[in-house]
């Protein structure tokens, strides 16, 4: 029996929880059911059954299930838990590595027949061993669908063939255009693609969320860049632009390169977009010199961290309300010549290690103080010197395009007057804009 109508790739997940009930919650959420029954009631129903009869079937597999008093189709979700789970009724759950959750309505006639087929399938050691050898989540999805929904797997194979052909043609264009790098972004399907075979000596830059889950093994000549914010909150152009900026800050992309960019505008897993970028021509206005992207006193990891925080603020706001803020990173002594405090400095008196942006706990602190008027002043090594600072550079009369306010003008002028980078989050448009040498470059936009 095949279950193509009951299971799809979005319901195959890596479980983060270490408890059985936590794993059930993640799987119920993955089911994305349109039902009025609260999730906790579903989880409680499954756990009550579990305390009576375990659903562990051996092979490191559990098949929890329940019927609900609602009209829903039979629904399956599959989860991988790499380190086992905890449930007080038995130590047996410590050996569980895979969970197939089954939910259905009370009126579902195929309930027992489906459950029997699932258990019989997952008791096959060869099938479970193939799951064990799937290092990435994408590969696990491929193998689970191959077992339980082969028709969907055939559709996936068709997409893989299209993507492989597209990339082979792109490689020819890249070489003809004298490109030295290929930047791949978006949510296309990477399964079945041998990048080294297709691109050979070309440098490959892949901008994806959680790259460690998308590829089974490390690849030579391949560099991974995680997008600043989830792709479904950005326009593809901003996603590409932020990927190039991060590549430049890390030195992965050079100032004199031509980069062949490949992506997909539609969320269907198929590549559909290609263009070539001359980095020096498109981005030279914000370079500090002919060859250097960042100012010499700004560490790449600090720049990337602030850009990431700014991007999150642009999407999330604060307490549900949009906010605007300004970050100035670089030569603090020079920046202070053009700044005065608007409020008492909330970072005054703390140790440098306690106010460094590279500390994870600082994210929420920065977001909380971002509601204060004025700028954050940050050293190139990540130490926050002040918040709520007023920026004033009277001798630099920079005129901004229509629609930009005092925050953007201050960012442009300070980036010209001092050796620094300024990053602005717009309260009205939610854009994140980078300023350097008085020039601006939009990086991220909330859709």
Helices and strands as residue ranges (DSSP letters): G 9-11, E 12-14, H 20-31, H 39-52, E 56-58, E 61-62, E 65-68, E 75-80, G 91-95, E 98-105, H 111-122, H 125-132, H 137-148, H 150-176, E 181-185, H 195-199, E 203-207, G 211-213, E 222-225, G 231-233, H 236-250, E 258-263, E 273-278, H 279-283, G 284-286, H 300-316, E 325-330, H 332-336, E 339-341, G 352-355, H 362-369, E 375-379, E 384-391, H 406-417, E 420-425, E 432-436, E 439-444
